[in-house]
Amino acid sequence: MKKYDVVIIGGGTSGCACAYTCAKNNLKTLLVEKNNYLGGLMTGGLVTPIMKSSVGDLNTDYYKKLIETAKKYNAQFSYTINNDKTTTNDGWLNPELNKIILEDILTSDDVKDSLDILFETDIKEVIKKDSLIKSLILEFDILSLPIDSTYFVDATGNGKLSYLSKCNFLNDNEVLQQNSLRFVVSNVDIERFTKFVLDADNDRNITNTCRNDLNNELMFTTASTNSTDTTWALDKYLKKGVEAAILKEFDRTYFQIFSIAGAKGQVSFNCPRIGNYKQDPAKQSLEIIEGKKAIYRLFSFVTAEFPGFENAIITSISTQTGYREQRRLNTRYIYKKEDLIQGKSFPNPVLRANYGIDIHSNSFNKSTESIVQSAYELPIESLMSADIDNLFVTGKLVGAEFSAHSALRVQKSCMSMGEGVAKYILNNFSTGS
């Protein structure tokens, strides 16, 4: 049986951050990923750009390494809204190139001697003794691989390691977050489209552009919903699409598109939304099928109605469904909405952020967002299992109330969680014998 200091199940956003930080600090680390690529939703789910969330430099070393490496591949862009440098977001990355970038980082000289990666491998069984995980049985094709470790990290998103360990989960959902199924369209004349959309929408907080000084490439972002509490300039075009029977009424609920770093003429669609039936796989599968139909409706709409899209083609559909929330672990401390709103401090924080509550609800056709005015912290205890002494979680599995979770789930915060867990394990490392 192979022995590690730390085994991380899930090579997504937070799992990569955790694995890199553990290995860089000479902990013998295994990263297990069921797909044949790293990055999870930020690559296979086409979730880009990374939303701004962190405040200060608490557990942001891995994020900085990601940005630095992406620049070498011309796959990064720093987007500035309305020429206001305080709004600059350096997390505009290319999701396809990011598959290569992440492997570059996790096989680099500073980690390669301490980190093993297993692709196309999943967890099959958990061996426990009292309140400790002793070992795992992994599954690669028809092979079973026994693995022993001192510490274990569940970075799966759906909590499979925690579930097999018979941990308890939270069940306080006010609503279910809507899922998304992103796609990419290529061969778009972005110069022509942005001229049209800037004239159509005068709200520069919603529709704006930014030019890349290195190659003069024009970047943009724009959005629309059918929410009645805000005037969305593009909604009249979406209504026209419904009237022409190109779109369905539900297609108006959320529409967001933006350009992609290092991908001239490509446009990323953060839509369509699809329903969330996490307890009913048959219904969820039908939603995914309907989502692909909605993709073609949206594609048909933009090619018919938006200048610059006339010769566009669909070149990528996400291979992972965009689950905003699946399971949340019962942890030693359950992070509360009041902790976030009040900016509560903790003795052992893993992140400082200011991304607001952001619920994509299936009980009404709009996204609600509550802006947090000041920074908040998340304690390490919200990433420590209440049931298993040597089990940690990162990313979307964070032990938080539903509303608070909607603010914590974004990628940059998830990276800080992964890095924070790794540093906590390093500082408290025990052989577990």
Buried (B, 14 or more C-beta within 10 A) or exposed (E): EBEBBBBBBBBBBBBBBBBBBBBBBEBBBBBBBBBEBBBBBBBBBBBBBBBBBBBEEBBBBBBEBBBEBBBEBBBBBBBBBEEEEEBEBBBBBBBBBBBBBBBEBBEBEBBEEBBBBBBEBBBEEBBBEEEBBBBBBBBBEEEEBEBBBBBBBBBBBBBBBBBBBEBEBBEEBEBBBBBBBBBBBBBBBBEBBBBBBBEBBEEEEBBBBBEBEEEEBBBBBBBBBBBEEEEBBBBEBBBBBBEEEBBBEBBBBBBBBBBBBBBEBBBBBBBBBBBBBBEEEEEBEBBEEBBBEBBEBBBBBBBEBBEBBEEBEBEBBBEBBBBBBBBBBBBBBBBBBEBBBEBBEBEEBBBBBBBBBBBBBBEEBBBBBBEBEEBBBBBBBBBBBBBBEBBBBBBBBBBBBBBBBBBBBBBBBBBBBBBBBBBBBBEEBEEBE
